[in-house]
Structure formats: structure tokens, C-alpha cells
Amino acid sequence: MKENTITINGRNVKFNEDQNLLQVIRAANINLPTFCYHSELSVYGACRLCLVDIEGKGVVTSCSIKPEEGMIVKTHTSEVRNIRKISLELLLANHEQKCTSCTKSSSCKLQVLASDLGVDKIRFKKTESHKPLDDSSHALVRDPNKCILCGDCVRACEELQGIGAIEFAFRGSDVTVLPAFGKGLAEVECVDCGQCARVCPTGSLIPKSETANVWEEIDNSAKKVVAQIAPAVRVAIGEAFGIEPGTVLTGQIVTALKMLGFDKVYDTSFAADLTVIEEANEFLDRTQQGGKMPLFTSCCPGWVKYAEQYYPEFIDNLSSCKSPQQMFGSVAKEVLPENLNEKRENIVVVSIMPCTAKKVEARKEKFKTNNQPDVDYVLTTQELIAMIKESGIKFEELTPDSLDLPLGFKTGAGVLFGNSGGVSEAVLRYAAEKLSGEKCSEYEFVQVRGENGIRETQININGEVLNLAVVHGLKNAGNVLKQINSGEKNYHLVEVMACPGGCIGGAGQPVCFDDETRKKRTEGIYNADKMLQIHKSQDNPYITKLYNEVLGKIGGDKAHDLLHTKFSNRKRMIESELSIITASDAQKLEVRICIGTNCFVKNSQKLMKQLVDYVEEKGLEKFVDVKGTFCMEKCSEGPNVTVAGKHISNADFQKITKEINKVIEPIFEELSLIK
């Protein structure tokens, strides 16, 4: 690749044509501040902090400009420094400054940059308005008072996940970021992945904490509190204590949990081994008996919810296996009462997960037995770190302890579930021996490893060629599903993880803003596999014992009852019958509201929300279809609305509802649907 030279602060620096100016400057050991720049997201240039002075061009944002041969750049002139400080002061003036009690205080970019740039006073008047907290979701908490309008969450939701559950609304001083129609995160098509919280530089979006509930259970002497540790947690937790990312710290986590008061500590990787056995057999049954293909993995609840909401036609393609978290919960509540000599209702299962979507998954009604959750609480890695720090435990100085048996014994295949491609590789380690009928000395399938969001490979096992796709990021998943629908692609097995890199990049992991940390976590998972003596799930002796003594036949009635589930069509904003903007239906009354610029400034968006609320309140979701549309070419007469094709100029709520009722009242008068 051709290298060119620019001058940065009087020094010659080489660059290649693929870099933007910000990347070149950072490579030259100058860490320009940014809020809105992420290498995995599009260039946005909103925060104005990465400004530089370029000879002949003036002050510009370095993230949005390409370096040019001979360019002369200065990164910290008096003008640039002053602009950065003013930008930060303006942000702080509109920011709720409860830093000491903010859960993101130790990793808040706003706090770090204010210190680094020497902002020791705020010269602007603080905004007095206070916006309500959105804690409707079990996964996340959204605090609009801490939002700095950087747009990172908006772009992550759209560009990584292809969902757009959160967006900018309103204009000028009223601009804000919120879910559609001002509803809570739990009421829109959020899949709970938390990637918005992962990239948020402040405490505006954070995982919802369950630590208080867990402390209460630990303090209850009548309860036996047990923990399961997800694979990805062991390679990330050390980052909070000054330990190199990717360091495998399973033993230290066990010690810390025991010191916190947990009675037993097990490994989710045990349940991942169980998932391999059940899912691999389901996969082989489908390939050999002509079942519905491709088979999609079902370990990731963010992906499962995405499929249920956007591609319900693929529900039957999802593996019926529960996620390892839920498999562990159902098995633990089945075997631990006898093992621990304790009543089932007195056993509390706490998951330690890298994921926020797991919190929502654990609360689903279908994962309850006798009205008791199989998994009682889900703590993210961040929450466990908070509990360790609250207890004064010096994690970095702990000596390791061993996991408890039988649910703490795992193979390397189970640990691989922490990485994108890990589920596929674990299944292949099982399928290779099943199809060949022979023990395989080689156990690694490096073909499914890598960093790309979509990876394809063919595996030839004993003459049978299997087409596989490994996907991370739900926008990538959507692209793959479209290709399958069109017949362009044909796979046998597709693994999908919602988070970049898989679980190691989950929103519940310690906050990081660089790709290198994620790469080290990935490598740590592969190292953990190598360090174990057993690498294939079928060789786990405690899995064999579980089938012999409890589950019976693989895929049999008992195994199916405890380890499998069903999925449902959720192609609505919430699981109730609410349908805000639906597909066209010839039987529905169509209401179109212009949201073009002229109508928008005349409050057409507010009008749309009023109508949506009205339709919901009157129970008309199945009969009235409310849609936003663009210019009706009557800009001077806005807001413009059509009801069943009839145009209404200067529309208001009363005019529109009167026209709606005029059309539908005669039809439903006998049913008294309209009061």
C-alpha cells in the first residue's frame, strides 16, 4: 500500500490512503479527544472535539477528512484548545452532574476529557429541565439527563444491529435521543443487546443493576445461592483491576464469589457442553432426515428476539435448544435440591453474564417452573465488579479456587461459546466424530474463526460437505437472512451472535473503546480451550453421567422438557396486540400523515403520536393503519393528512378523529367498538 507523508506539529508522519486524519494523528502517539468516533461505526463528526488546524483549510474535524500528501497539521493551537474547552463546557452545562453516584463514573469519557483538557469551571448557565428516567426495560436504564447527544447509541443500533430502536427527535434546543413515539425501551423493538450502552460515553445508557436483589438473597440464611459463570466473563473481568485483557481468571472469580457469600460456583460452559450435544444432534437429524434448513443457533437472546420480530418465517429454523444460561438453570433446579439437600424453592441461581439481553431472557414466563424462574437473577460482568469493589476484595491479589462439581466441569468446546464462531466449532467437534464414527485427534476448526461480521466456509466430513455461515452483528444477520430468502445463499448451519465478536463484546463487559481489547479477549477464550485437558463436549464425563442418571436419551422426553423451548412470532412493537405502524391491509382504514419538513415543523410528529395513542385507546389496531409519509405537495396547508384517501389540510386531532369515526362508526356501531 502506497505511503505518503504529512507534517503533524512539525514532525513528518507517514500514512496510507485507507486512513482518515484522526487515525494518522493517533498513530503518531497524539490521542486527540473524541466522543462520537468509533472505528466500527460511520464517521459522524458531531462532537467537534477532534478539531485540528490545517494550513490552507483552517480548523476542521480530523475524523471526517482524508490526509493529503504535504498537508501541514497542528493539533493544539490556542484556537483549537479554546474551542474544545468551550464544547466540553457546553456539554457539561446540559449534563446532570451527579458524577459521584453515577455507575459509569470510573469509565465516563466526559469526566476523563474534562480532566485531560483542563476544564475546571463551567461558564454557561445550566439547563433547568429534568427529563424522566426510562427504566421500563429489564436490560437497560436510559437517563436522558446524562445524554450529550453524541449519537453513538443511535448509530450503534442502526449500523451494527439494523434496528433503529432509538433515534434523534425534535429540533434546536429541544433535540433529544429517545425510542419511537417517546415510549420506553421495553415498549419498542429493542432487542436488549445493549450495544447502545456499550458505546455510550457517559451514564446515559447503562445495564440495569440487580445487585441489590442478589445481596438480599446472599444475606438470607434460608437460601442457597449458587452462581454460574459465562465463558466470556473470565477473560474480561481483570480489566477493571489493572490486569491484561484476555487473562483467564476463572479461579479468581470463584474465590471472589465465595468471599461474597455464594454457596457454590459453577460454570455456564458445562451447560454449553450440554447445548452442543442437543444442538448437534438436532443438526444431524435435520441434515440426514431432510429437516428444515438451515439450522440457526439459538444461544443468543438478542438474536432470537430479532428473528422473532423481523423474520418470523425463520422461527422453525431456530434450534429448539435453550441457551446455555437457561439450560443451566433448569438442570440446576432439577439436580441441586438433592445434591445440596435443600428445597428447590430455596435454591437461588445467579448468572454472571457479559450480556444485558440475558436479563430479559431469564424473566420470560416460559423459563419458569411452578412459577419460579429457572434463573433467578442475572448480573453482568460490570455488576460483579461493582460487588467485588463494594466488598473491599482485592481481586488482583486473590489466589484461584476451583469450580464446584458436577456443574462446574467443562470442556474447551463449552468455553468457546464466548467467541463468535465458537458454537459452530464446538458443534463441528461433535459432528465430525458422529459422522465419521471415529475419534478425531485434531479438534480445532479454525475455518470458522475470524473477525469479519459474516464468514462462510465449507467443511468436508467423511465425504459430506457442510456449508456454514458465522455472523455477528444483527444487521449482518439481516443481510444473510435476505440472501437465504432470495435463494442466493444456501447453508446447513448458521451461527448468529448479536454482539461484535460474540459474547466477549457484550454490553455487560467492562467498558472499552478500542478493538485491541476485544481481540485480546477473543484470544483469551482460545487459550482457555487449549489449557483444558478435554476439548470435545461428548468427552465430558459429567455430561454423560447427567444423561445416564437424569436426562435419559439425547433429545428424549426428559431432555426435551428441560433443555428445549419454543419461539413465537413477535412482529409487533410489544408482545401485546399493540400495532402502531403495520403492513398495508386492504381491510384497514389507512391514515397517512405527512412528516416532511414543512409539516414536521407544524407538529405533524406530535399529531401522529396523538393518533397512535387514540387508536390504541379505542382498540382499533386491527382496523386502522397509521402511516407516516413524505411530501403531499401542499406545504402551505400543513399539517397534511389523508383519511381513506380524503385530504385534510391544516389538520388537527379533532378533524382527523372526526373523519376516522365517520368512516368506521357505521361499520362497528352494532359492536359498540367506538364509544
NORSULKA-V271051 format. One record per backbone hydrogen bond with DSSP energy under -1.0 kcal/mol. NH is the residue of the N-H (numbers start at 1). CO is the residue of the C=O. Records with the same first field share a line. If there is no record, write none. Layout:
NH = CO + CO
This chain:
4 = 15
6 = 13
7 = 71
8 = 11
9 = 73
11 = 8
13 = 6
15 = 4
19 = 16
21 = 65
22 = 62
24 = 20
25 = 21
26 = 22
27 = 23
29 = 26
30 = 25
32 = 30
41 = 38
52 = 60
53 = 74
54 = 58
55 = 72
57 = 54
58 = 54
60 = 52
62 = 50
70 = 5
71 = 68
73 = 7
74 = 53
81 = 77
82 = 78
83 = 79
84 = 80
85 = 81
86 = 82
87 = 83
88 = 84
89 = 85
90 = 86
91 = 87
92 = 88
93 = 89
94 = 90
95 = 92
96 = 145
98 = 96
105 = 102
107 = 104
109 = 201
112 = 108
113 = 109
114 = 110
115 = 111
116 = 112
117 = 113
119 = 114
120 = 118
127 = 93
134 = 142
141 = 206
142 = 134
143 = 204
146 = 143
155 = 151
156 = 152
157 = 153
158 = 154
159 = 155
160 = 156
161 = 156
163 = 157
167 = 178
169 = 176
174 = 171
175 = 172
176 = 169
178 = 167
182 = 179
183 = 180
187 = 184
198 = 194
199 = 195
200 = 196
206 = 141
208 = 139
214 = 210
215 = 211
216 = 212
217 = 213
218 = 214
219 = 215
223 = 220
224 = 346
226 = 348
227 = 264
228 = 350
229 = 266
230 = 352
236 = 233
237 = 233
239 = 236
240 = 237
241 = 238
242 = 239
243 = 238
246 = 235
247 = 244
249 = 234
253 = 249
254 = 250
255 = 251
256 = 252
257 = 253
258 = 254
259 = 255
260 = 256
262 = 257
263 = 225
264 = 225
266 = 227
267 = 407
268 = 229
270 = 267
272 = 268
273 = 269
274 = 270
275 = 271
276 = 272
277 = 273
278 = 274
279 = 275
280 = 276
281 = 277
282 = 278
283 = 279
284 = 280
285 = 281
286 = 282
287 = 283
288 = 284
289 = 285
291 = 286
295 = 492
296 = 317
297 = 494
304 = 300
305 = 301
306 = 302
307 = 303
308 = 304
309 = 305
310 = 306
311 = 307
314 = 311
315 = 312
317 = 314
318 = 315
319 = 296
322 = 563
327 = 323
328 = 324
329 = 325
330 = 326
331 = 327
332 = 328
333 = 329
335 = 331
336 = 332
339 = 335
340 = 336
342 = 337
346 = 343
347 = 344
348 = 224
350 = 226
351 = 377
352 = 228
353 = 379
359 = 356
361 = 357
362 = 358
364 = 361
367 = 364
368 = 365
369 = 372
372 = 369
374 = 367
376 = 349
377 = 349
379 = 351
381 = 353
382 = 508
384 = 380
385 = 381
386 = 382
387 = 383
388 = 384
389 = 385
390 = 386
391 = 387
392 = 389
393 = 388
395 = 393
397 = 394
398 = 395
401 = 251
404 = 265
409 = 406
412 = 534
415 = 411
416 = 412
417 = 414
418 = 415
419 = 416
420 = 501
422 = 419
425 = 421
426 = 422
427 = 423
428 = 424
429 = 425
430 = 426
431 = 427
432 = 428
434 = 430
435 = 431
436 = 432
437 = 433
448 = 445
449 = 446
455 = 470
457 = 468
459 = 466
461 = 464
464 = 461
466 = 459
468 = 457
469 = 493
470 = 455
471 = 495
472 = 453
473 = 497
475 = 160
477 = 473
478 = 474
479 = 475
480 = 476
481 = 477
482 = 478
483 = 479
484 = 480
485 = 481
486 = 482
488 = 483
489 = 483
492 = 467
493 = 467
494 = 295
495 = 469
497 = 471
502 = 499
504 = 418
505 = 502
506 = 503
508 = 354
509 = 506
519 = 515
520 = 516
521 = 517
522 = 518
523 = 519
524 = 520
525 = 521
526 = 522
527 = 523
528 = 524
529 = 525
530 = 526
531 = 527
539 = 536
540 = 537
544 = 540
545 = 541
546 = 542
547 = 543
548 = 544
549 = 545
550 = 546
551 = 546
552 = 547
556 = 553
560 = 556
561 = 557
562 = 558
563 = 559
564 = 560
565 = 320
570 = 308
572 = 570
588 = 585
589 = 623
591 = 625
592 = 642
593 = 627
594 = 640
595 = 629
600 = 596
601 = 597
603 = 600
604 = 599
607 = 603
608 = 604
609 = 605
610 = 606
611 = 607
612 = 608
613 = 609
614 = 610
615 = 611
616 = 612
617 = 613
618 = 614
619 = 616
620 = 615
623 = 620
624 = 620
625 = 589
627 = 591
629 = 593
637 = 634
638 = 635
641 = 648
642 = 592
643 = 646
644 = 590
646 = 643
648 = 641
650 = 637
651 = 639
656 = 652
657 = 653
658 = 654
659 = 655
660 = 656
661 = 657
662 = 658
663 = 659
664 = 660
665 = 661
668 = 664
669 = 665
673 = 668
